[in-house]
Amino acid sequence: MDTEHEWTRQELRRAVERLSVRERQVITLRCGLLDEQDHTLEEVSHLLQVTPERVHQLEERAWRKLKQDGLDGEAGAFVPVN
């Protein structure tokens, strides 16, 4: 992994600390912050024992919060563009 990409993961790890526990779990798993492996909606759904739709809702709410909190710089590359 290159230095720039590692920096963005570190920045995102710090940013998700402001989220609820469930939102943090979803972003951590979806973006591979724990094991550097991105997980699908279905995988996260299974791990957290919720529906894929609920994972999607939590993920969208978390990204909205991060954007409102001013997530910027290279960590912003993780934020999906809608």
Long-range contacts (C-beta under 8 A, 24 or more apart in sequence): 1-36, 4-74, 7-74, 8-73, 8-74, 8-75, 8-77, 8-78, 9-33, 9-36, 11-73, 11-74, 11-75, 12-71, 12-75, 12-78, 15-66, 15-69, 15-71, 15-75, 16-62, 16-66, 18-65, 18-66, 18-69, 19-62, 19-65, 19-66, 22-48, 22-58, 23-58, 23-59, 23-61, 23-62, 23-65, 24-62, 26-55, 26-58, 26-59, 26-62, 27-59, 27-62, 27-63, 27-66, 30-55, 30-59, 31-78
